[in-house]
Amino acid sequence: MTESQTEEFTLRPFDPERDAHRLREIIGEIWSGGDDALLEREFGVIGGRPWAEWLSDAILTYLQAEKTRSFVAEHGGEVVGFCSYVIDPARKRGTVGYNGVARNHQGRGLGSAMLDFVLSRFRAEGMDHAVVIVGDNEEHLPARRNYEKHGFRRLTGYHYMVQKL
Ligand SMILES: CC(C)(COP(=O)(O)OP(=O)(O)OC[C@H]1O[C@@H](n2cnc3c(N)ncnc32)[C@H](O)[C@@H]1OP(=O)(O)O)[C@@H](O)C(=O)NCCC(=O)NCCS
């Protein structure tokens, strides 16, 4: 299945040519709690480019990777969100990938609907487990709550450590 419909949003496969510019806009407005933004806040602009450009590059590379299945959500003809996942058939493990919702469309059920979609794909493909990695900072609270609402529980944490050289 490559398309699914919620009450207000349509999900379709990510198309780099068509969607990259809009996804860069969305990433820049919603991801100020990611590691690129945190490092910039701590040390100033890195490599002469703002955090949103570095992060957009990384997310777009992930979305286009061979193993990644990537989708965008449209509302009224405009892309307002995206989601992605990777299937590991040997381990029967699905990994939830980058997902996000444009700021002025948050809180309306899209993030939840996209996670339902991803989990339904895992089940349809015979996965036994679903995993996701999410930050423990305040900016990632909505994401953590969304994952918990869909049945995820914390297994372990990681420390993201840094030093100025
Ligand atoms: C996480 C994110 C995708 C959720 O999208 P959304 O469309 O706003 O989420 P929904 O409206 O579907 O809400 C789903 C659940 O998320 C949680 N949630 C959403 N916004 C929240 C907030 N401001 N505070 C706490 N929990 C929140 C709730 O559990 C909510 O369920 P409920 O409404 O039944 O309480 C969105 O906040 C986002 O893009 N965040 C920035 C990027 C990010 O962190 N991505 C995930 C990491 S890869």
The ligand as an ORCA input file, in Angstrom:
! r2SCAN-3c Opt
* xyz 0 1
  C       5.821     14.828     17.405
  C       4.931     15.471     16.336
  C       5.187     14.800     14.993
  C       3.461     15.235     16.754
  O       2.642     15.713     15.694
  P       1.164     16.297     15.947
  O       0.424     16.248     14.657
  O       1.217     17.600     16.647
  O       0.585     15.196     16.969
  P      -0.946     14.847     17.212
  O      -1.797     16.052     17.168
  O      -1.326     13.710     16.342
  O      -0.877     14.324     18.722
  C      -0.518     12.970     18.971
  C      -0.071     12.837     20.407
  O       1.196     13.473     20.592
  C       1.260     14.014     21.911
  N       1.413     15.467     21.808
  C       1.240     16.241     20.712
  N       1.514     17.532     21.000
  C       1.884     17.555     22.298
  C       2.307     18.584     23.186
  N       2.412     19.862     22.779
  N       2.621     18.257     24.461
  C       2.546     16.963     24.884
  N       2.136     15.943     24.092
  C       1.817     16.248     22.809
  C      -0.035     13.636     22.593
  O       0.140     12.375     23.217
  C      -0.976     13.491     21.411
  O      -2.071     12.665     21.679
  P      -3.404     13.290     22.373
  O      -3.799     14.450     21.524
  O      -4.364     12.161     22.339
  O      -2.976     13.707     23.744
  C       5.166     17.005     16.254
  O       5.082     17.553     17.546
  C       6.517     17.387     15.639
  O       6.636     17.522     14.434
  N       7.544     17.591     16.516
  C       8.864     18.049     16.056
  C       9.644     16.983     15.328
  C       9.815     15.735     16.165
  O      10.088     15.770     17.366
  N       9.668     14.568     15.497
  C       9.739     13.273     16.112
  C      11.131     12.848     16.359
  S      11.839     11.986     14.984
*
